[in-house]
Amino acid sequence: MLFSIRWSALLATAVALLFPLSVNAQSCPLDRPVVFGGLDWDSARFHNAVAARLIRSGFGCETTEIPGSTIPLTNGLARGDVDVLMEVWRNNLAEVWAKAAERGTVTDIGPNFPDAEQGWYVPRYVVEGPDAPAPDLKSVHDLPRYTELFRDREEPDKGRFYNCIAGWSCEIVNSRKLEAYGLDEYYTNFLPGTGEALSAAVAGAIKRKRPILFYYWSPSWLDGLYDFVKLEEPEYNAAAFEALRDPDKPLQGGVAYALAAVAVGVNAEFSQDAPELIRVLTAYNTTSAMVSGALGQMRENDLTPEEAADLFLLENTDHWESWLPDESRTRVLADLAMN
């Protein structure tokens, strides 16, 4: 297996780089586990696993997760039930996050990755290449001409748009975009029940090389494995986007999602109690492409988030080693070599 071969080679490299492995145990600055918010999508699980490895191995702390979705876990962060959220999508959490920040119960300690994208996509083979069925499809405003290409089997006189997951804020935004662009007359608004259902629909269509119109985001394992084209939309405008997000406000027209800096968020009391850990989490940084690649490896090799995190740390020592004090870094490398 490719992964096993690479894993063995990387372990050997890590061992060769280590300082003496017998290092005195580090005392965790907390007398309890560090609690991560277990957000329900792949990149958040991956980041939790990377950060937890650094904290467990580097500082001798126990870690745990509370599973849930964005808003409940953000509220949990504010209450102190959760210590760390590795992905705070501030554009999607504007009101909830702003209220907690105003009360001083949560702190944004900087971007995890600065270049997260959201949008409406089609596979590249739909619009490019000698057999592309829609070479003139560039923009959302072109979509009324392509309902037959994206035909909904249940309503064959319309196309199908695969929206965001039911109940997420992006589902509301996309539903109102359909209305703002006048596309609700031409496309059904299909709501997947889970992120896995959406990704399965997209991956299944791509494997059969069929056309599909869908909302998605990066970083993601889909972005790591497949090639998409984002459809053009009118330029982002804060007031128009806020109207899209709030069903009680009149529409001001459809606009694109903003390029998002996704932050690491921490509980304010935790920030005061564990400054050593906060320094590591503040230094923590990735890019969308880096994370999509790791998630693609995770999916392709059927890795757990923990296995993918360890592989990422072994393959990218130059990127993360400056985040930790020398002794903590040595302990992390030693543990990676032993596991």
Secondary structure as UniProt FT lines:
FT   HELIX           2..17
FT   STRAND          34..39
FT   HELIX           42..59
FT   STRAND          63..68
FT   HELIX           70..79
FT   STRAND          84..88
FT   TURN            90..92
FT   HELIX           94..103
FT   STRAND          106..123
FT   HELIX           124..127
FT   TURN            130..131
FT   TURN            135..136
FT   HELIX           140..146
FT   TURN            147..150
FT   TURN            156..157
FT   STRAND          159..162
FT   TURN            166..167
FT   HELIX           169..180
FT   TURN            181..182
FT   HELIX           183..185
FT   STRAND          187..190
FT   HELIX           195..207
FT   TURN            208..209
FT   STRAND          213..218
FT   HELIX           221..225
FT   STRAND          228..230
FT   HELIX           238..245
FT   TURN            247..248
FT   STRAND          260..267
FT   HELIX           268..273
FT   HELIX           275..283
FT   HELIX           288..300
FT   TURN            301..302
FT   HELIX           305..315
FT   HELIX           317..320
FT   HELIX           321..323
FT   HELIX           326..338
//
